[in-house]
């Protein structure tokens, strides 16, 4: 129900900006620090370098104090405290080029099919994929994969992004979730609708940066012991969030997600959104952070790393997976687990 009033709108008062502190505000009053220059430990040092050292120390104190008083929420405060107190990562034991080769190998199928693959079935599936036209028709009953994106859709996506805005990494375009929250909804609708209508995307969206983080207990000099972390462009993640929501809507409509398995039942999925996602998969390339001179590569194995639609697609992929039930399996409430 909408409520109208003739009362003038009252704008909430803005918070006072934090004071701009200078080095004079950062004097340490303790006797311990005040007497450092007279300490015998510094008696043998030249005067000018000594003054420079203490000047830099006070500059750092002033900078940290300004950061502290600029925090506007408990989240920002604790993020700042953790950035000061958390342990620092040790030096990487491998070069970016070594990580690049490892990431490329892990992200693509082997040159020869493993023995447990059926080569005939693999060839049939590849041939069937090549028969799919570039543009397809939406066959869903309520146009799930072709109806226009609305500002209401963008509002729901932004609501999801707010919980991630302070801890998301930017992609190659340097656009963060926090920046996306400031973009008008109608502008985002126009951007997404244009991409889906033209089955295209900005070139920067199609480059994902890969970084490596050492796994627990793995040797630092083994490139295969590093976890692959992808920095995909956040605007692309916003688009695939819309697709993932519609994919789940379609799954619910055709009863593709049973209670016992968050999975997928085979069905005919097509339409502009389906075509656009295939385009993203076909054109996406990966580069390794700081691996200068190494060529970008495609990942032909699995789903897009770091993409918001990948978890839902993975669940749907496993919908027709059937496990063999053994007589000695553990059962719970008459259900084999």
Secondary structure, 3 states (H helix, E strand, C coil): CCCCCCCCCCCCCCCCCCCCCCHHHHCCCCHHHHCHHHCHHHCCCCHHHHHHHHHHHHHHHHHHHHHHHCCCCHHHHHHHHHHHHCCCCCCCCCCHHHHHHHHHHHCCCCCCCCCCCCHHHHHHHHHHHHCCCCCCCCCCCCCCCCCCCCHHHHHHHHHHHHCCCCCCCCCCCCCCHHHHCCCCHHHHHHHHHHHHHHCCCCHHHHEEEEEEEECCCCCCCCHHHEEEEEECCHHHHHHHHHHHHHHHHHHHHCCCCCCCCCCCCCCCCCCHHHHHHHHHHHHCEEEECCCCCCCCECCCCCCCCCCCCHHHHHHHHCCCCCCCCCCCCCEECCEEC
